[in-house]
Amino acid sequence: MRKSVYDLKKPLLVMSVFTMIACSLCSFTMAGEFTKTIKREFDISANGTTYLSNKYGKIEVKTWDKNRVKIAVTIVVKEGSEEDAQKVFNAISVNFSNGADYVKAETAIEQIRRSWIWDDGKADYKINYEVYVPTTINLQVDQRYGDVYLASVSGKTKLTVKYGNFKTESVGDGSNFELAYGNGSIDHAENAYVGLSYSKLTINEANDLSMNSAYSGLNASKLNSLTTTAKYDNYTLGTIKSLKATGMYSKFSATNAGAVNISGQYNSVAMSEISKSLDLDLNYGSCNVSFSKGLTNATIKANYTDVTMKVLPDLCCYQLDAAANYAGVRYPQAMNVTYEVQKPTSHVVKGHVGKSDAPIIKASVNYGGIKVLGN
């Protein structure tokens, strides 16, 4: 007798249901979470150094009023059984060392051996540090594949984070930050160095900052001075007293600037309320700046770049010395023009608004226009 289609499908249906139940049980079994905590405490001098090195987790550094370092490392493992979790615990260790003026904790991970033949060899685990240090301590922190939080310390901080994020409060003079493939936040820094690659950094306030960046972004509210080399970056600044930058394919902007010095190729410059000096050397870029009271001088050299300059009302007097090749010069009607020569391929203008011995604004552009707005 020939079996019906329904009869042929029954074994397949039963097998499918069994497979679904087995997979559900497997998923449930592998959802277990196991933890192991390692705790250590060490005496340290008030101005000593704490070294921390970790990966695949987070580091949180807090402060207290003791000349001691307290470290708690919590290892969290998600596995199907306690036996398999123990194999992961056995492969992870924290190496401690210390002296009168230093404490060091470093994560070490051996190859994790697994028993299940269908497993891909990757364990699901996290290694989290919680550390208490004196407020005057120096810090050296190296983190991979995880985040870092640092409380305020008056000592020097050296922080390296790759494939993670960091947040710091106040750090001491001479601090150093290296960030790759992550986001960073600094509340306050004195003199510091920052290296960025494929990252974004936010700074609330800093004194003197030195930077080297690529494919990154900086957003800073208040800086005293910034010296940087930038490639494919975006610098968005609030108030800055002194900026010196060498850039390529980068954008530089500020809402209130003092002295500005920028050079390079394929850069975009937008600086507002420049109150001291401007020195630009640009190729294949754009320039949009404004000048305010206190300006002493401004010099712009550019090729294949359009230049727009706005003179704000509080800068009542200035001189203009502008020359454009293969472009023109536009200037305010109120300007007292003392010299002007316009040819088919060039335009030269000299003049002044207010006193003739006022600060000089010089602009020389090839293959780009010059526009002066305002007074």
VENMO-V881778 format. One record per residue. N is the residue number from 1. RES is the residue in one letter. PHI is phi in radians with two decimals (999 if undefined). NEAR is the number of other C-alpha atoms within 12 Angstrom. D_FIRST is the distance of its C-alpha to the first C-alpha in Angstrom with 2 decimals. Layout:
# VENMO-V881778
n=<N/N>
res=<RES/RES>
phi=<PHI/PHI>
near=<NEAR/NEAR>
d_first=<D_FIRST/D_FIRST>
This chain:
# VENMO-V881778
n=<1/2/3/4/5/6/7/8/9/10/11/12/13/14/15/16/17/18/19/20/21/22/23/24/25/26/27/28/29/30/31/32/33/34/35/36/37/38/39/40/41/42/43/44/45/46/47/48/49/50/51/52/53/54/55/56/57/58/59/60/61/62/63/64/65/66/67/68/69/70/71/72/73/74/75/76/77/78/79/80/81/82/83/84/85/86/87/88/89/90/91/92/93/94/95/96/97/98/99/100/101/102/103/104/105/106/107/108/109/110/111/112/113/114/115/116/117/118/119/120/121/122/123/124/125/126/127/128/129/130/131/132/133/134/135/136/137/138/139/140/141/142/143/144/145/146/147/148/149/150/151/152/153/154/155/156/157/158/159/160/161/162/163/164/165/166/167/168/169/170/171/172/173/174/175/176/177/178/179/180/181/182/183/184/185/186/187/188/189/190/191/192/193/194/195/196/197/198/199/200/201/202/203/204/205/206/207/208/209/210/211/212/213/214/215/216/217/218/219/220/221/222/223/224/225/226/227/228/229/230/231/232/233/234/235/236/237/238/239/240/241/242/243/244/245/246/247/248/249/250/251/252/253/254/255/256/257/258/259/260/261/262/263/264/265/266/267/268/269/270/271/272/273/274/275/276/277/278/279/280/281/282/283/284/285/286/287/288/289/290/291/292/293/294/295/296/297/298/299/300/301/302/303/304/305/306/307/308/309/310/311/312/313/314/315/316/317/318/319/320/321/322/323/324/325/326/327/328/329/330/331/332/333/334/335/336/337/338/339/340/341/342/343/344/345/346/347/348/349/350/351/352/353/354/355/356/357/358/359/360/361/362/363/364/365/366/367/368/369/370/371/372/373/374/375>
res=<M/R/K/S/V/Y/D/L/K/K/P/L/L/V/M/S/V/F/T/M/I/A/C/S/L/C/S/F/T/M/A/G/E/F/T/K/T/I/K/R/E/F/D/I/S/A/N/G/T/T/Y/L/S/N/K/Y/G/K/I/E/V/K/T/W/D/K/N/R/V/K/I/A/V/T/I/V/V/K/E/G/S/E/E/D/A/Q/K/V/F/N/A/I/S/V/N/F/S/N/G/A/D/Y/V/K/A/E/T/A/I/E/Q/I/R/R/S/W/I/W/D/D/G/K/A/D/Y/K/I/N/Y/E/V/Y/V/P/T/T/I/N/L/Q/V/D/Q/R/Y/G/D/V/Y/L/A/S/V/S/G/K/T/K/L/T/V/K/Y/G/N/F/K/T/E/S/V/G/D/G/S/N/F/E/L/A/Y/G/N/G/S/I/D/H/A/E/N/A/Y/V/G/L/S/Y/S/K/L/T/I/N/E/A/N/D/L/S/M/N/S/A/Y/S/G/L/N/A/S/K/L/N/S/L/T/T/T/A/K/Y/D/N/Y/T/L/G/T/I/K/S/L/K/A/T/G/M/Y/S/K/F/S/A/T/N/A/G/A/V/N/I/S/G/Q/Y/N/S/V/A/M/S/E/I/S/K/S/L/D/L/D/L/N/Y/G/S/C/N/V/S/F/S/K/G/L/T/N/A/T/I/K/A/N/Y/T/D/V/T/M/K/V/L/P/D/L/C/C/Y/Q/L/D/A/A/A/N/Y/A/G/V/R/Y/P/Q/A/M/N/V/T/Y/E/V/Q/K/P/T/S/H/V/V/K/G/H/V/G/K/S/D/A/P/I/I/K/A/S/V/N/Y/G/G/I/K/V/L/G/N>
phi=<999/-1.35/-1.36/-1.33/-1.04/-1.08/-1.12/-1.20/-1.42/-1.01/-1.06/-1.14/-1.13/-1.09/-1.13/-1.11/-1.09/-1.07/-1.10/-1.09/-1.13/-1.10/-1.13/-1.11/-1.12/-1.11/-1.10/-1.13/-1.14/-1.44/-1.56/-1.18/-2.07/-2.19/-2.24/-2.48/-2.10/-2.01/-2.16/-2.52/-2.35/-2.43/-1.28/-2.69/-1.20/-1.05/-1.89/-1.30/-2.18/-1.90/-1.86/-2.30/-2.38/-2.62/-2.64/1.03/3.11/-2.30/-2.18/-2.18/-1.91/-2.04/-2.04/-2.60/-1.71/-2.10/-1.50/-2.46/-1.99/-1.96/-2.15/-2.16/-1.91/-1.90/-1.77/-1.97/-2.14/-1.85/-2.51/-1.42/-2.66/-1.13/-1.10/-1.23/-1.11/-1.11/-1.09/-1.21/-1.01/-1.14/-1.50/-1.94/-2.38/-2.12/-1.61/-1.91/-2.63/-2.78/-2.55/-1.11/-2.11/-2.70/-2.38/-2.30/-2.35/-2.39/-1.35/-2.21/-2.19/-1.55/-1.14/-1.58/-1.55/-2.07/-1.76/-1.40/-1.23/-1.62/-1.35/-1.48/1.50/-1.78/-1.70/-1.71/-2.59/-2.36/-2.14/-1.94/-1.84/-2.14/-2.27/-1.93/-2.41/-1.14/-1.20/-1.65/-1.27/-1.64/-2.15/-2.25/-2.20/-2.15/-2.28/-2.18/0.98/-3.11/-1.76/-2.34/-2.18/-2.14/-1.31/-1.17/-2.35/-1.57/-1.41/-1.37/-2.03/-2.12/-2.17/-2.16/-2.29/-2.21/1.03/-2.95/-2.06/-2.47/-2.45/-2.16/-1.58/-1.64/-2.16/-1.40/-1.11/1.40/-1.31/-2.40/-2.25/-2.22/-2.31/-2.34/1.01/-2.89/-2.08/-2.27/-2.49/-2.15/-1.35/-2.60/-2.45/-1.54/-1.48/-2.58/-2.00/-2.31/-2.00/-2.20/-2.54/0.90/-2.48/-2.24/-2.21/-2.03/-2.18/-1.35/-2.70/-2.62/-1.48/-1.93/-2.14/-2.06/-2.41/-2.46/-2.47/-2.62/0.93/-2.41/-2.40/-2.16/-2.19/-2.22/-1.39/-2.56/-2.28/-1.36/-2.54/-2.44/-2.08/-2.60/-2.05/-2.25/-2.39/0.99/-2.10/-2.33/-1.87/-2.01/-2.05/-1.55/-1.71/-2.48/-1.44/-2.54/-2.25/-2.24/-2.39/-2.02/-2.39/-2.55/0.93/-2.23/-2.07/-2.21/-2.46/-2.63/-1.53/-2.66/-2.16/-1.71/-1.76/-2.23/-2.37/-2.35/-2.44/2.44/-2.10/0.98/-1.90/-1.96/-2.09/-2.38/-2.08/-1.89/0.94/-1.19/-2.00/-2.34/-2.70/-2.42/-2.41/-2.11/-2.35/-2.15/-2.28/0.95/-2.41/-2.51/-2.45/-2.44/-2.31/-2.33/-2.02/-2.26/-0.95/1.86/-1.04/-1.79/-2.91/-2.56/-2.31/-2.22/-2.08/-2.64/-2.23/0.91/-2.47/-1.54/-2.08/-2.09/-2.15/-2.02/-1.70/-1.31/-1.00/-1.32/-1.71/-1.39/-2.30/-2.87/-1.93/-2.15/-2.30/-2.18/-2.44/-2.26/-1.87/1.01/-2.94/-2.13/-2.13/-1.96/-2.45/-1.13/-1.13/-1.31/-1.23/-1.51/-1.45/-1.76/-2.75/-2.68/-2.32/-2.11/-2.11/-1.00/-2.04/-2.70/-2.62/-2.15/-2.37/-2.30/-3.10/-2.69/-2.08/1.41/-1.15/-1.34/-1.80/-1.32/-0.96/-1.73/-1.88/-1.93/-2.49/-2.26/-2.30/-1.92/1.00/-3.03/-1.59/-2.10/-2.25/-1.98/-2.02/1.89/-1.00>
near=<3/7/9/9/10/11/12/12/13/14/13/14/14/14/13/14/14/14/14/14/14/14/14/14/14/16/16/16/17/22/18/21/23/26/22/26/22/26/22/25/24/30/27/28/24/27/26/32/37/46/36/46/38/41/34/32/32/38/45/33/39/29/29/20/16/21/27/32/44/31/34/28/37/31/36/28/35/29/30/27/23/20/18/30/31/26/27/36/34/21/22/33/26/32/22/27/22/24/18/19/23/28/38/34/36/29/33/22/25/14/16/23/23/23/17/14/8/8/16/12/16/18/29/26/33/32/38/38/39/32/37/38/41/32/34/33/39/39/45/34/43/37/38/32/28/34/38/43/33/40/33/31/37/29/29/32/42/34/43/39/41/32/28/33/36/41/34/37/30/31/39/32/24/25/35/33/41/38/45/35/29/32/32/41/35/40/30/33/39/33/28/36/34/43/37/40/33/29/33/34/39/36/37/28/31/38/33/28/38/32/35/35/37/31/29/34/38/44/33/36/29/34/37/32/32/41/33/36/35/38/29/29/35/36/44/32/36/31/33/39/33/34/42/33/38/36/37/30/29/36/37/48/37/35/30/32/40/37/36/45/35/43/38/34/29/30/37/38/48/35/43/35/35/40/32/31/35/44/35/43/37/38/32/28/34/39/42/34/41/40/43/35/26/25/32/27/32/38/34/40/39/39/33/27/36/38/45/33/39/30/36/24/17/19/29/24/32/39/37/44/36/42/39/38/30/24/28/32/37/32/33/24/14/17/29/22/23/16/18/23/19/20/16/12/19/24/30/33/34/30/31/31/31/20/17/20/16/22/32/30/40/33/43/40/40/32/28/33/35/44/31/38/24/26/27>
d_first=<0.00/3.79/6.47/9.44/12.76/14.23/12.10/13.10/16.65/17.12/18.18/20.40/21.94/22.74/24.24/26.30/27.66/28.57/30.31/32.26/33.40/34.44/36.38/38.05/39.10/40.37/42.40/43.79/44.71/46.56/48.60/51.11/54.78/57.30/61.04/63.95/67.57/70.51/74.01/77.38/80.94/83.88/87.54/88.68/91.90/92.14/92.09/89.58/86.32/82.75/80.11/76.45/73.59/69.97/66.62/63.37/64.96/68.05/71.72/73.84/77.56/79.69/83.38/85.45/89.10/88.72/89.51/86.17/82.77/79.76/76.34/72.97/69.92/66.58/63.45/60.28/56.95/53.45/51.02/47.95/49.92/53.51/53.16/52.28/55.00/57.49/56.75/57.82/60.88/61.85/61.78/64.09/67.74/70.90/74.04/77.24/80.82/84.10/87.85/90.76/90.10/86.40/82.93/79.84/76.13/73.53/69.75/68.21/64.48/62.97/59.59/56.95/54.54/51.04/48.33/45.11/43.83/42.36/45.67/47.82/50.98/52.57/53.71/54.39/57.94/61.31/64.80/67.26/71.02/73.38/76.97/80.34/83.48/87.17/88.02/90.36/87.82/86.85/83.14/81.06/77.38/74.67/71.23/68.03/64.89/66.31/68.94/72.52/74.83/78.51/81.08/84.69/86.64/90.12/89.46/88.04/84.29/82.29/78.72/75.95/72.56/69.73/66.45/67.67/70.12/73.45/75.89/79.44/82.29/85.79/86.34/89.56/91.62/90.26/86.57/83.88/80.41/77.66/74.49/71.54/68.37/69.25/71.45/74.76/77.31/80.94/83.13/86.45/87.63/91.06/91.29/87.79/85.72/82.23/79.76/76.74/73.79/70.86/72.03/73.75/76.79/78.58/82.15/84.17/87.51/88.86/92.26/92.12/88.74/87.89/84.48/82.35/79.14/76.38/73.55/74.61/76.28/79.27/80.16/83.51/85.59/88.93/90.13/93.61/92.87/89.87/89.88/86.59/84.86/81.81/79.04/76.49/77.53/78.38/81.44/82.00/85.25/87.23/90.81/91.87/95.43/94.85/91.96/91.96/88.80/87.70/84.46/81.97/79.40/80.32/81.39/84.38/85.39/87.78/89.12/92.49/93.79/97.02/97.34/94.51/94.15/90.99/90.40/87.50/85.18/82.62/83.66/83.90/86.88/87.42/90.29/92.01/95.49/96.70/99.92/101.26/100.28/97.66/97.11/94.17/93.28/90.12/88.30/85.49/85.30/86.43/89.27/89.91/92.62/95.18/98.58/100.42/103.76/104.69/103.46/105.72/104.15/101.02/100.11/97.09/96.30/93.19/91.53/88.88/89.05/90.00/92.40/92.95/95.67/96.61/99.96/99.77/102.71/104.05/104.76/107.74/109.17/107.65/108.27/105.82/105.78/102.81/101.98/98.93/98.13/95.88/95.68/97.96/99.57/99.51/101.94/103.28/105.96/108.19/108.52/111.96/111.14/113.69/112.05/109.35/108.48/105.54/104.54/101.56/99.73/101.32/102.70/105.10/106.30/108.73/109.97/110.17/109.68/112.41/114.59/114.71/114.54/111.24/108.10/106.82/103.33/102.70/99.74/99.20/96.06/94.88/92.23/91.93/93.75/96.01/96.15/98.58/98.11/100.29/104.05>
